[in-house]
């Protein structure tokens, strides 16, 4: 006969809560499955999910079994004040009283009330800190920053002094965390058994989640690729530090937390047993309780021995010396301290295990005979020895540093300075920079300018900042269009030739391209309906493309490509000439995936999508791309309605069997969802290219986003991270995103990077070789700006190779200062099309000038090459130190001191406008330097910048004319 199951209210609540959680997880799985299937990376998702589930469940379940099993043992061996009476006796007065079984005599450690209360309070606070600490670790792993240079700092080693200080500080300053710990204290005292079981379940879940989120550490350890580079101290391949140590640290983090939680929980059960707080004392530890605790403490001390072994290797990240990495004191003192502490921990572990197995103290025979109280002290000798030597090691390290090292710092630290210089240069690819001498002789003539005509024709009179401001007033067309960014690139543009045999030539032209995206939030509030947001306003349209060297009438930007539609062909972007139209593929450039596409849209419905404005009317379109997930099925629609929390999807009558949903349309969010283990450049850039002859992609696809991705690490030995939170970086991947279809492709750009090779072993289906990228996209690859900026900043110090020069900072550099507008700012890297010294032809380069620290003169410039076959090569040109070369700050001073220029600027500033001084460009031409600075006028009424004048400086000559050509002719004559 079946019995009817009965549940109380709390059990029903937990069952309902569990079912809801299962349904939510199942819904998320289905959505992720459908989305990864759409982007054609389903195997990547399934492989990641398999390892996360395997690690999460195995670690979580083992942790739960270990904790509950130890709690069960503690419950069985805890003190019980009175056992159930089995016999009764009749007293003299005739009453019947039970015969009480006497308590078992404890071995030691009887505690009176005040100390018992303090001990219980400390242990429960520690338990709360463990929960908060692991929750914080998981939160940091769960919410990484994927952009450079804002990578989050690595979490401190759990249970270290820094970790305790960090968590303790958070506890004091954050009222919510303090409330959590207080609740734990009260709950443990009132209901020890059930509170500790609940904490065990919670922490086991956190342990499982910790491993699930760190699945990549496990797989990188199992698929590690050698760097073929040995660290100079421990003779380990760099892969040991990048892949192996993080794996052991992850295990250490888990096991140490597991053992500490178990020890504290077991101690709380023992110390609070037999109603000890009410009775006013803890009766002491029995033999069984001692056996249990010794086993746990022995395991913890063995783990501490492992941690000290790892800490010895981690000395290569030390910051105690004059440079980053292991210093004289670390190698001569601290590493031996770690070794001895490791041996002491092993000895303590053996003593605890011996006590647990035999019931006798391993040291008792040495100090026999001893009283009972003295034997207690004897049992604590291993821990006292461990703690004592730890503090002695700190004192010894500081003493050696103060007495021996600091008076002779250069002599003692010299070999370690060399290690840091070498490792830092290797980790940031500074060792691959080719250094040359640039001796400016000032011999520019009209003939030299003609020989460098392509360089002159690509001098940037416009940069992103004034052009974007002009675009927003001249090219937004409607209030819902936005230009989020503008990027520098180069295109081969056809021009008419003077040669009869070849009437048209194609020349490299530096341009600024800006995508015209749709920003739904810019619509009037009355128009922000559900239908408009998700069914009508679905995509941006077109782009502007401007040459950097030309201005239109009135000083406005000149556009090769602009507007939306012409009278002859509505929807086609307007081009400046038929030659430009032949040079730049345009078609109908709809942007469904971009930088502002943060909402999901639904296409192929009965409601037509807004395409572009056509005079006073609007033109509509229906999406025919390959992107999107079919939601014609009611089940699929219900899944997405639940996931997106949008119930209007269920009741809308405009859907058809062909209806598709496009979400994760923001390109950075899209690539992060596929490959979260990569870090990404802050600046994706748009490319117009026709690749229909090279791929099977629809002819509608003419716009693509290129996003640089990086492999980074903070574990490279001796490499100085500087102000960044990583000390190794490679631009290992180029990501291409189709702006129309949403297709994402990952191309390996640095085959020599061991980290990306490791990921290629893990996820071979994700990556393609760079040679597989369509050629019409390859010609638009640029040296990434974030990577270049990181290298340029490290080169300020790490161009010094000699340890003594490095120690004295005799040749420290800095980024020069310029005036932009009316404000001072560092000179940012800028692009040029130029012919590098001793090179046969012009190429697209990224350039950063340098000045010495505390001096304004120019000392050198770093150039990154972007054109094949020299893509990725860095050249450092240094000026002779005995020669004075004007830097940007000096040139700005010369400009402001020129009476003609300063008078004109003052006049403009008084006429209802303000002057905006543009970026000062330093342009190497053969063995000379030419300086160019555009001057913009911004009207107070509309804020529209117009190019007013161009300043050219050469060999102490300063001129300011209406155009660059006029300024050059005034200095050099007819050009």
Beta strands, then each sheet from edge to edge (+ up, - down):
strand 1: 88-90
strand 2: 96-98
strand 3: 111-112
strand 4: 281-282
strand 5: 434-437
strand 6: 481-482
strand 7: 487-496
strand 8: 504-515
strand 9: 517-518
strand 10: 540-541
strand 11: 543-547
strand 12: 561-562
strand 13: 574-575
strand 14: 590-591
strand 15: 601-603
strand 16: 609-614
strand 17: 617-621
strand 18: 629-630
strand 19: 660-662
strand 20: 679-680
strand 21: 685-688
strand 22: 703-713
strand 23: 728-738
strand 24: 744-748
strand 25: 767-769
strand 26: 813-814
strand 27: 817-820
strand 28: 823-826
strand 29: 830-834
strand 30: 843-852
strand 31: 858-865
strand 32: 874-878
strand 33: 913-925
strand 34: 928-939
strand 35: 945-954
strand 36: 957-961
sheet 1: 1+ 2-
sheet 2: 3+ 4-
sheet 3: 5+ 32+ 31- 30+ 26-
sheet 4: 5+ 32+ 31- 30+ 29-
sheet 5: 6+ 9-
sheet 6: 7+ 8- 11+
sheet 7: 10+ 14-
sheet 8: 12+ 13-
sheet 9: 15+ 19- 18+
sheet 10: 16+ 17-
sheet 11: 20+ 22- 21+
sheet 12: 20+ 22- 23+ 24- 25-
sheet 13: 27+ 28-
sheet 14: 33+ 34- 35+ 36-
end
